[in-house]
């Protein structure tokens, strides 16, 4: 048995390709993602080298290609980037996050905003109607009150609707970028897959050489 300590850990990343999966903080499903795993570590000394192994899985998270890129390029910014927890020590496998439709979210938010504006307009409309239909003339003070209510209605419309539109556009831009990242990741994976296969076949025909997948273990040469 190798040397173990509570501070020893191993961290690794891998690409995952397969069925579409929903990810926390993403508005589309993904079939090409990045998985990050942290395991308890163990060290063994053999052949004048230190050999490091991963043991018990502590946590595994999954990220989209876009989220992974944002994480790397967003050091010291806020609380970080959303990721989807797939495994957590003590809990085991974690269920998938609920699927979220950005279109449905904005439809509800837009409907709520319109309802609020309608309520505001309804109240101001009744006040204006009451002032205009009352018997007698309309005083300067009442004219000013009518004008203020009209301005209030205009402000409610010009502030609420454009804000929702800007938020919608921002969310759609994010969705488009995620979709582009998904397509780019799929294309790159296919190119790499076909490229490596072609190199293996070419080398096998000439030298009998075959590219090997990277090993999970890591060694440190102390004699250098």
MOHU-V433237 format. One record per residue. N is the residue number from 1. RES is the residue in three letters. PHI is phi in whole degrees, -180 to 180 (none if undefined). PSI is psi in radians with two decimals (NA if undefined). OMEGA is omega in whole degrees, 0 to 359 (none if undefined). Layout:
# MOHU-V433237
n	res	phi	psi	omega
N	RES	PHI	PSI	OMEGA
N	RES	PHI	PSI	OMEGA
This chain:
# MOHU-V433237
n	res	phi	psi	omega
1	UNK	none	2.39	182
2	UNK	-80	-3.13	180
3	UNK	-80	2.29	179
4	UNK	-126	2.65	176
5	UNK	-155	2.64	183
6	UNK	-64	-0.33	180
7	UNK	-90	-0.17	183
8	UNK	-77	2.28	178
9	UNK	-147	2.83	176
10	UNK	-129	2.34	179
11	UNK	-123	2.39	181
12	UNK	-145	2.72	179
13	UNK	-129	2.56	178
14	UNK	-150	2.71	176
15	UNK	-89	2.48	179
16	UNK	-123	2.25	176
17	UNK	-127	2.38	180
18	UNK	171	-2.45	182
19	UNK	-72	2.73	179
20	UNK	-63	2.35	180
21	UNK	-130	2.53	176
22	UNK	-88	2.38	182
23	UNK	-120	2.50	177
24	UNK	-63	2.32	179
25	UNK	83	0.12	179
26	UNK	-124	2.51	185
27	UNK	-97	0.04	178
28	UNK	-132	2.88	174
29	UNK	-84	2.65	185
30	UNK	-128	2.44	175
31	UNK	-112	-0.18	177
32	UNK	-126	1.94	186
33	UNK	-134	3.06	177
34	UNK	-116	2.29	178
35	UNK	-111	2.27	175
36	UNK	-114	2.28	182
37	UNK	-128	2.41	173
38	UNK	-121	2.18	180
39	UNK	-120	2.80	169
40	UNK	-66	2.52	184
41	UNK	-106	2.71	176
42	UNK	-140	2.43	181
43	UNK	-117	2.35	176
44	UNK	-125	2.52	179
45	UNK	-109	2.08	181
46	UNK	-159	2.49	177
47	UNK	57	0.70	179
48	UNK	60	0.45	179
49	UNK	-135	2.74	169
50	UNK	-95	2.26	179
51	UNK	-114	2.28	184
52	UNK	-112	2.33	182
53	UNK	-129	2.58	173
54	UNK	-92	2.38	181
55	UNK	-112	-2.00	184
56	UNK	-68	2.32	177
57	UNK	-73	2.14	179
58	UNK	-91	-0.86	181
59	UNK	-154	2.50	175
60	UNK	-132	2.28	178
61	UNK	-126	2.68	180
62	UNK	-124	2.43	182
63	UNK	-136	2.68	172
64	UNK	-76	2.89	178
65	UNK	-59	-0.70	180
66	UNK	-67	-0.77	179
67	UNK	-62	-0.73	180
68	UNK	-63	-0.76	179
69	UNK	-65	-0.70	179
70	UNK	-65	-0.66	180
71	UNK	-62	-0.77	182
72	UNK	-67	-0.63	185
73	UNK	-97	0.10	183
74	UNK	-123	0.84	179
75	UNK	-66	2.42	177
76	UNK	62	0.56	179
77	UNK	-121	1.83	176
78	UNK	63	-2.57	181
79	UNK	-89	0.03	179
80	UNK	108	-2.76	185
81	UNK	-117	2.48	178
82	UNK	-59	2.47	173
83	UNK	-141	2.80	182
84	UNK	-105	2.06	179
85	UNK	-78	2.15	180
86	UNK	-103	-0.55	180
87	UNK	-147	2.43	177
88	UNK	-141	2.27	183
89	UNK	-58	2.26	182
90	UNK	97	-0.38	179
91	UNK	-113	-0.39	182
92	UNK	78	-2.57	181
93	UNK	-71	2.43	181
94	UNK	-103	2.42	181
95	UNK	-69	2.77	181
96	UNK	-64	2.58	175
97	UNK	-69	2.68	179
98	UNK	-65	2.48	180
99	UNK	-74	2.34	183
100	UNK	-120	2.23	177
101	UNK	-103	2.02	179
102	UNK	-61	-0.61	180
103	UNK	-63	-0.78	179
104	UNK	-65	-0.66	179
105	UNK	-62	-0.83	182
106	UNK	-72	-0.54	175
107	UNK	-62	-0.76	179
108	UNK	-67	-0.80	180
109	UNK	-64	-0.70	179
110	UNK	-65	-0.72	178
111	UNK	-63	-0.72	179
112	UNK	-65	-0.72	179
113	UNK	-65	-0.74	179
114	UNK	-64	-0.69	179
115	UNK	-63	-0.72	179
116	UNK	-65	-0.74	179
117	UNK	-64	-0.71	179
118	UNK	-62	-0.70	178
119	UNK	-64	-0.74	179
120	UNK	-65	-0.77	180
121	UNK	-64	-0.70	180
122	UNK	-60	-0.80	180
123	UNK	-64	-0.80	181
124	UNK	-68	-0.60	180
125	UNK	-63	-0.72	180
126	UNK	-65	-0.66	179
127	UNK	-67	-0.78	179
128	UNK	-62	-0.76	180
129	UNK	-62	-0.72	180
130	UNK	-65	-0.70	180
131	UNK	-70	-0.66	182
132	UNK	-74	-0.54	185
133	UNK	-96	-0.05	181
134	UNK	-70	2.69	181
135	UNK	-71	2.59	180
136	UNK	90	-3.13	181
137	UNK	-79	2.94	179
138	UNK	-102	2.15	182
139	UNK	-76	2.92	178
140	UNK	-62	-0.67	179
141	UNK	-62	-0.72	180
142	UNK	-70	-0.62	175
143	UNK	-61	-0.74	179
144	UNK	-64	-0.69	179
145	UNK	-65	-0.73	178
146	UNK	-63	-0.77	180
147	UNK	-62	-0.70	180
148	UNK	-65	-0.70	180
149	UNK	-68	-0.64	177
150	UNK	-65	-0.76	177
151	UNK	-61	-0.66	180
152	UNK	-64	-0.71	179
153	UNK	-65	-0.78	181
154	UNK	-63	-0.74	180
155	UNK	-64	-0.69	180
156	UNK	-62	-0.68	181
157	UNK	-75	-0.81	185
158	UNK	-72	-0.37	179
159	UNK	-91	-0.78	187
160	UNK	-73	-0.91	187
161	UNK	-64	-0.87	179
162	UNK	-61	-0.61	179
163	UNK	-64	-0.77	178
164	UNK	-63	-0.70	179
165	UNK	-63	-0.77	179
166	UNK	-63	-0.74	179
167	UNK	-63	-0.71	178
168	UNK	-63	-0.78	180
169	UNK	-62	-0.73	179
170	UNK	-62	-0.76	180
171	UNK	-66	-0.68	179
172	UNK	-69	-0.64	176
173	UNK	-62	-0.73	178
174	UNK	-63	-0.72	179
175	UNK	-64	-0.73	178
176	UNK	-63	-0.75	179
177	UNK	-63	-0.69	177
178	UNK	-64	-0.73	179
179	UNK	-65	-0.71	178
180	UNK	-63	-0.73	178
181	UNK	-62	-0.66	179
182	UNK	-65	-0.75	179
183	UNK	-66	-0.76	180
184	UNK	-63	-0.71	180
185	UNK	-65	-0.74	179
186	UNK	-62	-0.79	181
187	UNK	-63	-0.78	180
188	UNK	-63	-0.74	179
189	UNK	-62	-0.70	180
190	UNK	-68	-0.71	179
191	UNK	-63	-0.80	179
192	UNK	-63	-0.71	181
193	UNK	-63	-0.85	180
194	UNK	-68	-0.64	180
195	UNK	-65	-0.82	179
196	UNK	-63	-0.71	180
197	UNK	-63	-0.74	180
198	UNK	-65	-0.70	179
199	UNK	-64	-0.75	179
200	UNK	-60	-0.79	181
201	UNK	-65	-0.68	180
202	UNK	-67	-0.79	180
203	UNK	-69	-0.61	180
204	UNK	-65	-0.60	180
205	UNK	-75	-0.39	183
206	UNK	-102	-0.80	186
207	UNK	-124	-0.01	184
208	UNK	69	0.47	183
209	UNK	-97	2.53	179
210	UNK	-134	2.29	176
211	UNK	-68	2.40	180
212	UNK	-106	2.55	174
213	UNK	-66	2.64	178
214	UNK	-66	2.40	180
215	UNK	-77	2.69	179
216	UNK	-75	-0.43	184
217	UNK	-85	2.74	182
218	UNK	-132	2.37	180
219	UNK	-119	2.64	180
220	UNK	-123	2.07	181
221	UNK	-89	2.00	183
222	UNK	-93	-0.02	182
223	UNK	-91	-0.06	182
224	UNK	-76	NA	none
